[in-house]
């Protein structure tokens, strides 16, 4: 998966999206903080490739993108919108291929601008990045080549507090950054830095009115934070091999960024620090049971402004959840299966 898969909907209910070998499944709270629905299939009976990218707009609608098989040896991208967790999502709608046709080229990424338009990014057959965006009154613009080369598979797309869409991509020995210069414009390559980035570890978060922060693990094993226009900062040693999940939340009256990652021991590790103040330092604290190696973690804030963390493992099918307790610090409730 690419993107946050634990989301709070417009009605305050939490939902999760779980890809399988040929479908995307969804579960949702029946009421905020309540019990959860059984698994349901997203987008009808369309068969999918095992891939899923998720983005959410300011209207809280979820935008889902996956690959589907087309002809022998070829695939195409499809998109669905899920307006509310307890409603059925729209059927999968074909949105094409970055090279017009061909095989699967990489994991897509999705960001949703201030007007609710999904922007879908994916590596193309030439090793660069291509994008397709929704029109404001329905339909999709033509595919656009954003250039770049030797782009690694997973991209990190994010919408800043300004409502403008940004994209980060790892390349050999560095990171590329695209951004919209104005709402609705085609993102342009804005900056490139040299950085020894481990593939598959990018995560982007809007951290202020002016900035987004990219988190990644470097080849030495440090978790780094980078805001375009500045230099990357090593925040703390990575807890484990995969990407982090991050969310902004209020902790004891402070605007903080909370990070979560499956640790090398298999448990979920958490670290928090004042947003954009990496110099304050951060430390991991592990929580919950040991999880399988394929388990992922995602973070959200519920309608009571409490942090929620979820883990899901494709090999076991188990969905585990915890919430912050109503007390100072980052004390969490016991993990429970839902």
C-alpha positions as CSV (number, residue, x, y, z in Angstrom):
1,X,0.0,0.0,0.0
2,X,1.0,3.6,-0.5
3,X,-0.6,6.3,1.7
4,X,-2.5,6.3,4.9
5,X,-4.9,3.4,5.1
6,X,-6.5,4.3,8.4
7,X,-8.8,7.3,7.8
8,X,-11.4,9.3,9.6
9,X,-14.4,9.9,7.4
10,X,-16.7,12.9,7.1
11,X,-19.1,11.4,9.6
12,X,-16.3,10.9,12.2
13,X,-16.1,7.1,11.7
14,X,-12.8,5.4,11.2
15,X,-12.2,3.1,8.3
16,X,-9.4,0.9,7.0
17,X,-8.5,-0.2,3.5
18,X,-6.9,-3.6,3.0
19,X,-5.6,-4.9,-0.4
20,X,-5.7,-8.5,-1.4
21,X,-4.3,-10.3,-4.4
22,X,-7.3,-9.3,-6.6
23,X,-9.5,-6.8,-4.6
24,X,-9.5,-4.0,-2.0
25,X,-11.4,-4.6,1.2
26,X,-12.8,-2.0,3.6
27,X,-14.0,-2.1,7.2
28,X,-15.5,0.8,9.2
29,X,-16.7,1.8,12.6
30,X,-20.5,1.5,12.9
31,X,-20.3,4.6,15.1
32,X,-17.3,6.7,16.2
33,X,-15.5,4.7,18.8
34,X,-17.9,1.7,18.4
35,X,-17.8,-1.7,16.9
36,X,-16.6,-2.4,13.4
37,X,-18.4,-3.7,10.3
38,X,-17.4,-7.0,8.6
39,X,-15.1,-6.8,5.6
40,X,-16.7,-5.5,2.3
41,X,-15.3,-5.3,-1.2
42,X,-14.6,-1.8,-2.6
43,X,-15.6,-0.8,-6.1
44,X,-17.6,-3.7,-7.4
45,X,-16.4,-7.0,-8.9
46,X,-13.4,-5.6,-11.0
47,X,-10.4,-7.9,-10.6
48,X,-7.3,-6.0,-9.4
49,X,-3.5,-6.4,-9.2
50,X,-2.1,-6.5,-5.6
51,X,-1.5,-2.7,-5.3
52,X,-3.3,0.2,-3.6
53,X,-2.7,3.9,-3.3
54,X,-4.9,6.1,-1.0
55,X,-5.3,9.8,-0.7
56,X,-7.8,11.9,1.3
57,X,-9.0,15.4,0.6
58,X,-10.2,18.2,2.9
59,X,-13.7,17.0,2.3
60,X,-12.6,13.7,3.9
61,X,-13.5,11.7,0.8
62,X,-11.1,8.8,0.2
63,X,-9.6,8.4,-3.3
64,X,-8.3,4.9,-4.1
65,X,-6.1,3.9,-7.0
66,X,-5.0,0.4,-8.1
67,X,-3.8,-1.5,-11.1
68,X,-6.1,-3.9,-13.0
69,X,-5.3,-6.6,-15.6
70,X,-6.3,-5.6,-19.1
71,X,-4.9,-7.8,-21.9
72,X,-2.2,-10.5,-21.6
73,X,0.8,-9.0,-19.9
74,X,-0.7,-5.6,-19.6
75,X,-2.4,-3.5,-16.9
76,X,-4.2,-0.2,-16.5
77,X,-4.9,2.1,-13.5
78,X,-8.3,2.4,-12.0
79,X,-9.8,5.0,-9.5
80,X,-12.6,4.9,-7.0
81,X,-14.0,7.5,-4.6
82,X,-15.4,6.5,-1.2
83,X,-17.5,9.4,0.2
84,X,-18.4,7.9,3.6
85,X,-17.2,4.8,5.4
86,X,-20.6,3.2,5.8
87,X,-21.6,3.8,2.1
88,X,-20.5,1.7,-0.9
89,X,-17.6,3.2,-2.8
90,X,-18.0,4.1,-6.5
91,X,-17.2,1.4,-9.0
92,X,-13.6,1.3,-10.3
93,X,-13.2,3.7,-13.2
94,X,-10.3,3.2,-15.7
95,X,-7.9,6.2,-15.9
96,X,-5.3,4.7,-18.3
97,X,-1.6,4.0,-18.4
98,X,1.3,6.4,-18.2
99,X,2.7,4.9,-21.4
100,X,-0.8,4.6,-23.0
101,X,-0.5,0.8,-22.6
102,X,1.9,-1.8,-21.2
103,X,2.7,-3.7,-18.0
104,X,2.4,-2.4,-14.5
105,X,5.2,0.2,-14.0
106,X,5.2,1.0,-10.3
107,X,3.2,1.7,-7.2
108,X,0.9,4.7,-7.7
109,X,0.6,7.6,-5.3
110,X,-2.5,9.9,-4.8
111,X,-2.9,13.4,-3.4
112,X,-6.2,15.4,-3.4
113,X,-6.1,19.2,-3.8
114,X,-8.1,21.9,-2.1
115,X,-10.9,21.5,-4.6
116,X,-11.2,17.8,-4.1
117,X,-9.5,16.7,-7.3
118,X,-7.3,13.6,-7.2
119,X,-3.8,13.7,-8.6
120,X,-2.4,10.3,-9.5
121,X,1.4,9.8,-9.9
122,X,3.2,6.7,-11.0
123,X,6.6,5.8,-12.4
124,X,6.5,5.4,-16.2
125,X,8.2,2.9,-18.4
126,X,11.1,5.4,-19.0
127,X,12.0,5.6,-15.4
128,X,10.5,9.1,-14.8
129,X,7.1,10.1,-13.3
130,X,3.8,10.7,-15.0
131,X,0.6,12.2,-13.6
132,X,-3.1,12.3,-14.4
133,X,-5.5,14.6,-12.6
134,X,-9.3,14.9,-12.2
135,X,-11.0,17.8,-13.9
136,X,-13.0,20.1,-11.7
137,X,-16.3,19.2,-13.4
138,X,-15.7,15.5,-14.0
139,X,-13.5,13.4,-16.1
140,X,-9.7,13.3,-16.3
141,X,-7.0,15.5,-17.9
142,X,-4.6,13.8,-20.3
143,X,-1.5,12.1,-18.8
144,X,1.5,14.4,-18.3
145,X,5.1,13.5,-18.2
146,X,6.8,15.2,-15.2
147,X,10.3,14.0,-16.2
148,X,12.9,12.7,-13.8
149,X,14.9,9.4,-14.4
150,X,15.9,6.3,-12.4
151,X,13.0,6.9,-10.1
152,X,12.5,4.2,-7.5
153,X,9.2,2.4,-7.2
154,X,7.3,4.1,-4.3
155,X,6.5,7.8,-4.5
156,X,5.2,10.1,-1.7
157,X,2.4,12.5,-2.6
158,X,1.1,15.1,-0.2
159,X,-1.2,18.1,-0.2
160,X,0.2,21.1,1.7
161,X,-2.0,23.3,3.9
162,X,-2.1,25.7,1.0
163,X,-4.1,23.0,-0.9
164,X,-1.3,22.6,-3.5
165,X,-0.1,19.2,-4.4
166,X,3.6,18.0,-3.9
167,X,5.4,14.9,-4.8
168,X,8.7,13.3,-3.6
169,X,10.6,10.5,-5.3
170,X,13.8,8.7,-4.4
171,X,16.4,8.2,-7.1
172,X,19.8,6.7,-7.0
173,X,21.7,8.8,-4.4
174,X,19.0,11.4,-3.9
175,X,15.5,12.8,-3.7
176,X,13.4,14.8,-6.2
177,X,10.7,17.2,-5.2
178,X,7.8,18.5,-7.5
179,X,5.2,21.0,-6.4
180,X,2.4,23.1,-7.9
181,X,3.3,26.7,-8.2
182,X,-0.4,27.6,-8.1
183,X,-3.6,25.5,-7.5
184,X,-4.5,23.4,-10.5
185,X,-1.2,23.9,-12.2
186,X,1.0,21.0,-13.3
187,X,3.6,20.2,-10.7
188,X,7.1,21.1,-11.7
189,X,10.4,19.7,-10.5
190,X,11.4,22.2,-7.8
191,X,14.4,20.8,-6.1
192,X,16.8,17.8,-6.0
193,X,19.1,16.8,-3.2
194,X,21.8,14.3,-2.7
195,X,20.8,11.8,0.0
196,X,21.5,8.1,0.4
197,X,17.8,7.0,0.6
198,X,16.7,3.5,1.3
199,X,14.1,2.4,-1.3
200,X,10.5,2.2,0.0
201,X,10.9,4.4,3.0
202,X,9.4,7.8,1.9
203,X,6.5,9.4,3.8
204,X,5.4,13.0,3.4
205,X,3.4,15.1,5.8
206,X,2.1,18.7,5.8
207,X,3.7,20.2,8.9
208,X,2.9,24.0,8.6
209,X,1.2,26.5,6.3
210,X,4.5,26.9,4.4
211,X,6.1,23.5,4.5
212,X,5.8,19.8,4.0
213,X,8.2,17.4,5.7
214,X,9.6,14.2,4.0
215,X,10.6,11.4,6.3
216,X,13.0,8.7,4.9
217,X,15.6,6.2,6.1
218,X,19.1,6.7,4.9
219,X,21.6,4.0,4.1
220,X,23.2,4.3,7.6
221,X,19.8,3.4,9.2
222,X,18.9,6.9,10.4
223,X,15.4,8.2,10.1
224,X,15.8,11.7,8.4
225,X,13.5,14.7,8.0
226,X,13.7,17.0,5.0
227,X,11.8,20.2,4.2
228,X,12.5,21.6,0.7
229,X,14.7,24.7,0.9
230,X,16.6,23.3,3.8
231,X,19.0,20.4,4.5
232,X,18.0,17.0,5.7
233,X,18.2,16.3,9.4
234,X,18.9,12.9,11.0
235,X,16.1,12.6,13.6
236,X,16.8,9.3,15.3
237,X,17.8,5.7,14.3
238,X,15.1,4.0,12.4
239,X,13.1,1.5,14.5
240,X,12.8,-1.0,11.7
241,X,13.3,-1.6,7.9
242,X,10.0,-0.2,6.5
243,X,8.5,3.3,6.2
244,X,7.1,5.3,9.0
245,X,3.6,6.5,9.4
246,X,3.1,10.0,10.8
247,X,0.4,12.3,12.0
248,X,0.2,15.8,13.5
249,X,-1.6,15.9,16.9
250,X,-1.8,17.8,20.1
251,X,0.1,16.4,23.0
252,X,-0.1,18.2,26.3
253,X,-1.0,21.4,24.6
254,X,1.8,21.2,22.0
255,X,1.6,20.7,18.2
256,X,3.5,17.5,17.8
257,X,4.4,15.1,15.0
258,X,3.9,11.5,16.0
259,X,5.8,8.7,14.2
260,X,5.1,5.0,14.2
261,X,7.0,2.1,12.7
262,X,7.1,-1.6,13.0
263,X,10.4,-2.2,14.9
264,X,13.1,-4.8,14.3
265,X,11.6,-6.7,17.3
266,X,8.2,-6.8,15.6
267,X,6.4,-4.5,17.9
268,X,5.1,-1.0,17.0
269,X,7.5,1.8,18.0
270,X,6.3,5.4,18.6
271,X,8.2,8.6,18.8
272,X,6.9,12.2,19.1
273,X,8.5,15.6,18.9
274,X,7.4,19.3,18.5
275,X,6.4,19.7,14.9
276,X,9.3,21.0,12.7
277,X,11.6,21.1,15.8
278,X,13.8,18.1,15.0
279,X,16.5,19.6,17.2
280,X,14.3,18.8,20.3
281,X,15.1,15.1,19.7
282,X,12.8,12.1,19.7
283,X,12.9,8.6,21.2
284,X,11.2,5.3,20.4
285,X,8.9,3.6,22.8
286,X,7.6,0.2,21.8
287,X,4.0,-1.0,22.3
288,X,1.7,-4.0,21.7
289,X,2.4,-7.6,20.6
290,X,5.1,-8.8,18.2
291,X,3.7,-8.6,14.6
292,X,4.5,-10.6,11.4
293,X,7.1,-9.1,9.1
294,X,4.4,-8.1,6.6
295,X,2.4,-6.0,9.2
296,X,1.9,-2.3,8.4
297,X,1.0,0.5,10.7
298,X,-1.1,3.6,10.1
299,X,-2.1,6.6,12.3
300,X,-5.1,8.9,12.4
301,X,-6.8,11.3,14.8
302,X,-10.4,10.5,15.8
303,X,-13.3,12.9,16.2
304,X,-12.3,13.4,19.9
305,X,-8.8,14.4,18.8
306,X,-7.3,11.2,20.2
307,X,-4.5,9.5,18.3
308,X,-5.5,6.1,16.9
309,X,-3.0,3.5,15.6
310,X,-3.9,0.4,13.6
311,X,-1.8,-2.5,12.4
312,X,-2.8,-5.0,9.7
313,X,-1.1,-8.1,8.4
314,X,-2.0,-9.7,5.1
315,X,-0.6,-13.1,6.2
316,X,-2.8,-13.3,9.2
317,X,-5.8,-11.0,8.3
318,X,-5.7,-9.5,11.8
319,X,-6.6,-5.9,12.4
320,X,-5.3,-4.5,15.7
321,X,-6.2,-1.0,17.1
322,X,-5.2,1.2,20.0
323,X,-6.1,4.7,21.1
324,X,-4.4,7.3,23.3
325,X,-5.8,7.4,26.8
326,X,-7.3,10.6,28.2
327,X,-4.3,11.4,30.3
328,X,-1.1,13.4,29.9
329,X,1.7,12.0,27.7
330,X,1.3,9.3,25.1
331,X,-0.2,6.6,27.2
332,X,-2.1,4.1,25.0
333,X,-5.0,1.7,25.6
334,X,-4.3,-2.0,25.3
335,X,-4.2,-3.2,21.7
336,X,-7.4,-5.0,20.7
337,X,-8.4,-7.0,17.6
338,X,-11.4,-5.6,15.7
